[in-house]
Amino acid sequence: MFKSVLAAAAAAPLFAGAAFAGPYVNVEANAGWAGNDYTGATTDLHLGYEGAIGDGDASWYVQGGPSIVAADGVAAETRYSGKVGLGAALSSSVSAYGELSAATPSTNFTTKDLNVGGKIGLKYSF
């Protein structure tokens, strides 16, 4: 049920500045609706590390930690999730990014039936 919520999770900072590399905390809440019906929310409490690649026109990150899954009308569960991503400037106004994410399907820390998602995109800045 929450595969779409987890797969649609927004990326952590994909474009780290060339001068910054190091640890960070990312707290992110993603809620879902089916029409006007609220279905629930997932809140990630991640620790991560990011850095520049080469001359700083590209960056990477890795993050992970607990995810609190709260379906509407059901007691919240703590699961585990993580993300890895890359970002790169293609020109002064166009950049590309990609992310892979994974989350456990239950409160057990197991890779059996792991929920996996990915995203790739281009960003044009005016």
N, C-alpha and C positions, 0 to 999 in steps of 0.2 A: 504494500500500500504506500509505503513511504519511499519506494525506489525513485519515483519521479521527483519527490522533494529533495532527496539526497543528490540525485543526478543534476538537479537544477541549482544546486548550491553555488553561490557566487564565488569566484576565485579570490583567493587571498592576494595580497599585493603581487601582481605579476611583473611589474616593471620597477624593480628596486633601483634606486639611484646608484650611480657608479661609486659614490663615496661611502655608501652604507652596505655593510654585510654583517649579518649576525642574527641573534635570536629575536623572536617576537612572540606576542600572544595574540591570537585571533579568536574573538568571540563572535559567533555568527548565528542568527536565528532565521530559519526558513519556515514559513507557514504555507498551508495549502487550502484551497477552496475548490469545491465542485459546484459550479454555479454560485448560488448564494449560501451553500452549506459549507461551513468551516470543518475541515477534516482533521487538522492537527498541526503540530509544529515540531521541528527538530532544531535543537540548539547545540552547536559545536563549541567545545571549550578546548581549543587546540594550542599547543606549543609548537613553534616552528623555527626554521632557520632559513635565511635567504642570502643570496650573494650574486655578484656580477660574474658574467662569463666574458673572458677576454677584455676588450677595451671598454666594457660597460654598456655596449649597445644591446646586450642580451643579459637576461637574468634567469635565475632558477630559484625554486623554493621547495621545501618539504615540511609538512606539518601533520600533527595527529594528536589524538586524545579522546576523551569521552564525548559522546553525543547523547543528549537527553531527548528521547523521543516521547512526545506527548500527543497521542491520538485523542480526538474528541471523545469524551465520555469514558476513557480508559486510563488507568493509573500509568504514570510516566515510567519509562524504563531507561536505564543507562546502557548504552551500547558503545562501540568503539569505531572510530573512523580515521581516515587519513587522506592526504592529498599530496601530489607532486605536480609541479608545473614549470613551464618555461615561457619566457616572453622575449621578443626580439624586435628591435626597430628595423623596419625594412627601408624606410626613408625618413625624412624629417616630419612627415605627417601620417605615415602608415606604419602600424606595428602588427605583429602576429602573436598569438598566444595559444597555449595548449595546456590541458590539465587532465590528469587521471585521478579518480577518487575511488575509495573503497570503504565499505561499512559492514560491520557484522550484522547478521539478520536477527540476532537475539542478544540477550544479556551475556551469553558465553563468549569469551574471547576465542573464537574459532574461525578458520578460513573456509570451513565447509559452507557451501551455499552463500559465499561472500557476495554482497551487492556491489557491483563495479559500474562506474560511469566514466564518461569522458566528454571533453569539450574541446573545440578548436575554433578559432575565430580570427578575424581581422578587425582592427580598430583604426578609423580615420579621424584625425584631429583637425579641426578647422583653424 
